[in-house]
């Protein structure tokens, strides 16, 4: 056994000839390890097809023209947005544009001044009306707060009852079925759902 180990230690690599190449056996002394290299298999390369340079050039030119055409189409429609059907004007109305168009009315300077003065008077009137309403609301709120404070000083229970929400202030009653009753022997109609939404690619 020792002689065998000495023999293996002297031969670190042993070459084994094979038909499709060579394999090596590597050994080591401590610890004794025997390793085999992997079998490297290969297959014959595929023959490259000889292409006509003119056909290759034509194919590249067609591909280039197709890309250029797509770029031109994108540049042409770059500023255009997708149309909204609800905002499009019907062609019939566009044809009647001259009929529907109103004639311009010339307004004199006196009329413009009169309209401006009327607008100022109306604005002033609405402003005064708003101030009067706000003042009245503030007075009502202030008087209510004073009344509640005095009521609280008199009786805490009465004050708690006074600040509760009156549920009968706006009486509303509803009487009837809470759901639609089913119809006996009702034949549900069958139908198809057709989506007519315009699709943009």
Helices and strands as residue ranges (DSSP letters): H 2-10, E 13-18, E 21-27, E 34-36, H 53-76, G 85-87, H 91-95, H 97-100, H 109-154, H 156-162
